[in-house]
Amino acid sequence: MALKVGEIHYANMRPFFEYIDRNKCRTEGMTFIRDVPAQVNEHLATGAVDVAAISSFSYGMHANEYVLLPDLCVSSAGAVHSLLLFSKVPLPSLSGNNVALTTSSETTVHLLKLILKQFYQVDVTYQLMRPQLREMLRDHEAALLIGDDAIVARAQSIAPYVYDLGELWYQWTGLPMTYALFAVRKAVAYEKSTLVSALYKQFRESYTEARTNVYAQLSKKMATNHRVARPFWQQYFRDLCYEWSAPQQKGLLYYFQLCYEEGFIPNRVSRIEEWGTVGTQS
């Protein structure tokens, strides 16, 4: 029996994947398929993978088909540092202008649309583009980048205004925003429960190892492999919350409510079901 695992190779996911025992996982029948968030979302939706770290928006689109691995998420109560809107003008002045959106995201794209319309009453035109900031800003007043692309671009100081979407969401709602979750296709969760359990244990152990000494070793490695200094990475990982709890659930359900009201998702999401539990009600 095999288990196909979707892996997002972005910095915010590294604590869950950095220290897993891949040789042991391979021996037990696990195969890891690495891709950008939008593609991993698609892989899980089509059954190309059995379990994956997916965007929260994708969970909202398929809530009836998935269960979540408990106590695992990527969220923030404030700045997230890697979901950034780069703008030539102040955000309230964007109305009537064009905004370029990265093709790598779903949760963040819809989060930006909610923030601009619901909170700022700003009406703009959107265009999907490859995540290349200079190219995006050539014919657009603002551009949305996520993940490592956003982190590197911010260090280059290309745009005069940079807005952190995690910070904007928290300022307006007072709630954490959850960006990613670990989801399992329902049939797989029970048919391959032994493998799912073994994978879940690997994720928990990797996270525990990563946060040793306030993410010191992981931050050192990230600084070596990226063009951003070690102190940034330690702050970055400290500001993220990787544990799913009641505030995260409340914030995510509110996000889903707004997405439903705007027609971004077809059905209301009022229950978030976890693997090994009966689910939780809003």
FENWO-V539881 format. One record per residue. N is the residue number from 1. RES is the residue in three letters. OMEGA is omega in whole degrees, 0 to 359 (* if undefined). Layout:
N_RES_OMEGA ; N_RES_OMEGA
//
This chain:
1_MET_183 ; 2_ALA_178 ; 3_LEU_179 ; 4_LYS_188 ; 5_VAL_176 ; 6_GLY_183 ; 7_GLU_173 ; 8_ILE_184 ; 9_HIS_175 ; 10_TYR_184 ; 11_ALA_185 ; 12_ASN_178 ; 13_MET_188 ; 14_ARG_180 ; 15_PRO_181 ; 16_PHE_186 ; 17_PHE_190 ; 18_GLU_189 ; 19_TYR_175 ; 20_ILE_179 ; 21_ASP_186 ; 22_ARG_177 ; 23_ASN_178 ; 24_LYS_179 ; 25_CYS_180 ; 26_ARG_179 ; 27_THR_181 ; 28_GLU_176 ; 29_GLY_180 ; 30_MET_176 ; 31_THR_181 ; 32_PHE_179 ; 33_ILE_188 ; 34_ARG_179 ; 35_ASP_176 ; 36_VAL_185 ; 37_PRO_183 ; 38_ALA_181 ; 39_GLN_176 ; 40_VAL_175 ; 41_ASN_181 ; 42_GLU_180 ; 43_HIS_181 ; 44_LEU_181 ; 45_ALA_182 ; 46_THR_181 ; 47_GLY_177 ; 48_ALA_170 ; 49_VAL_184 ; 50_ASP_183 ; 51_VAL_184 ; 52_ALA_165 ; 53_ALA_185 ; 54_ILE_176 ; 55_SER_180 ; 56_SER_180 ; 57_PHE_179 ; 58_SER_175 ; 59_TYR_180 ; 60_GLY_179 ; 61_MET_187 ; 62_HIS_187 ; 63_ALA_181 ; 64_ASN_184 ; 65_GLU_188 ; 66_TYR_162 ; 67_VAL_182 ; 68_LEU_168 ; 69_LEU_188 ; 70_PRO_171 ; 71_ASP_179 ; 72_LEU_175 ; 73_CYS_168 ; 74_VAL_183 ; 75_SER_174 ; 76_SER_172 ; 77_ALA_186 ; 78_GLY_185 ; 79_ALA_179 ; 80_VAL_172 ; 81_HIS_184 ; 82_SER_174 ; 83_LEU_194 ; 84_LEU_172 ; 85_LEU_178 ; 86_PHE_187 ; 87_SER_176 ; 88_LYS_183 ; 89_VAL_175 ; 90_PRO_186 ; 91_LEU_180 ; 92_PRO_181 ; 93_SER_182 ; 94_LEU_185 ; 95_SER_180 ; 96_GLY_182 ; 97_ASN_180 ; 98_ASN_179 ; 99_VAL_178 ; 100_ALA_182 ; 101_LEU_175 ; 102_THR_176 ; 103_THR_187 ; 104_SER_190 ; 105_SER_168 ; 106_GLU_180 ; 107_THR_185 ; 108_THR_177 ; 109_VAL_181 ; 110_HIS_175 ; 111_LEU_178 ; 112_LEU_180 ; 113_LYS_178 ; 114_LEU_182 ; 115_ILE_183 ; 116_LEU_184 ; 117_LYS_186 ; 118_GLN_188 ; 119_PHE_185 ; 120_TYR_183 ; 121_GLN_179 ; 122_VAL_181 ; 123_ASP_182 ; 124_VAL_174 ; 125_THR_184 ; 126_TYR_174 ; 127_GLN_177 ; 128_LEU_180 ; 129_MET_172 ; 130_ARG_183 ; 131_PRO_176 ; 132_GLN_193 ; 133_LEU_182 ; 134_ARG_179 ; 135_GLU_181 ; 136_MET_184 ; 137_LEU_181 ; 138_ARG_182 ; 139_ASP_180 ; 140_HIS_180 ; 141_GLU_181 ; 142_ALA_181 ; 143_ALA_179 ; 144_LEU_174 ; 145_LEU_177 ; 146_ILE_172 ; 147_GLY_183 ; 148_ASP_178 ; 149_ASP_181 ; 150_ALA_182 ; 151_ILE_180 ; 152_VAL_182 ; 153_ALA_180 ; 154_ARG_180 ; 155_ALA_182 ; 156_GLN_176 ; 157_SER_182 ; 158_ILE_184 ; 159_ALA_181 ; 160_PRO_181 ; 161_TYR_179 ; 162_VAL_182 ; 163_TYR_178 ; 164_ASP_186 ; 165_LEU_176 ; 166_GLY_179 ; 167_GLU_179 ; 168_LEU_180 ; 169_TRP_183 ; 170_TYR_179 ; 171_GLN_184 ; 172_TRP_187 ; 173_THR_186 ; 174_GLY_183 ; 175_LEU_173 ; 176_PRO_173 ; 177_MET_178 ; 178_THR_187 ; 179_TYR_184 ; 180_ALA_181 ; 181_LEU_175 ; 182_PHE_186 ; 183_ALA_178 ; 184_VAL_173 ; 185_ARG_190 ; 186_LYS_181 ; 187_ALA_181 ; 188_VAL_184 ; 189_ALA_183 ; 190_TYR_178 ; 191_GLU_183 ; 192_LYS_187 ; 193_SER_180 ; 194_THR_178 ; 195_LEU_178 ; 196_VAL_178 ; 197_SER_179 ; 198_ALA_179 ; 199_LEU_179 ; 200_TYR_178 ; 201_LYS_178 ; 202_GLN_179 ; 203_PHE_181 ; 204_ARG_181 ; 205_GLU_178 ; 206_SER_179 ; 207_TYR_179 ; 208_THR_179 ; 209_GLU_184 ; 210_ALA_185 ; 211_ARG_176 ; 212_THR_181 ; 213_ASN_176 ; 214_VAL_175 ; 215_TYR_185 ; 216_ALA_183 ; 217_GLN_180 ; 218_LEU_179 ; 219_SER_177 ; 220_LYS_179 ; 221_LYS_179 ; 222_MET_179 ; 223_ALA_179 ; 224_THR_186 ; 225_ASN_181 ; 226_HIS_181 ; 227_ARG_180 ; 228_VAL_188 ; 229_ALA_183 ; 230_ARG_180 ; 231_PRO_178 ; 232_PHE_184 ; 233_TRP_178 ; 234_GLN_177 ; 235_GLN_181 ; 236_TYR_182 ; 237_PHE_178 ; 238_ARG_184 ; 239_ASP_177 ; 240_LEU_175 ; 241_CYS_184 ; 242_TYR_183 ; 243_GLU_183 ; 244_TRP_180 ; 245_SER_185 ; 246_ALA_179 ; 247_PRO_178 ; 248_GLN_179 ; 249_GLN_180 ; 250_LYS_180 ; 251_GLY_182 ; 252_LEU_178 ; 253_LEU_176 ; 254_TYR_175 ; 255_TYR_179 ; 256_PHE_178 ; 257_GLN_180 ; 258_LEU_177 ; 259_CYS_178 ; 260_TYR_181 ; 261_GLU_180 ; 262_GLU_179 ; 263_GLY_180 ; 264_PHE_176 ; 265_ILE_188 ; 266_PRO_185 ; 267_ASN_174 ; 268_ARG_174 ; 269_VAL_182 ; 270_SER_180 ; 271_ARG_178 ; 272_ILE_186 ; 273_GLU_180 ; 274_GLU_177 ; 275_TRP_180 ; 276_GLY_178 ; 277_THR_177 ; 278_VAL_181 ; 279_GLY_181 ; 280_THR_180 ; 281_GLN_176 ; 282_SER_*
//
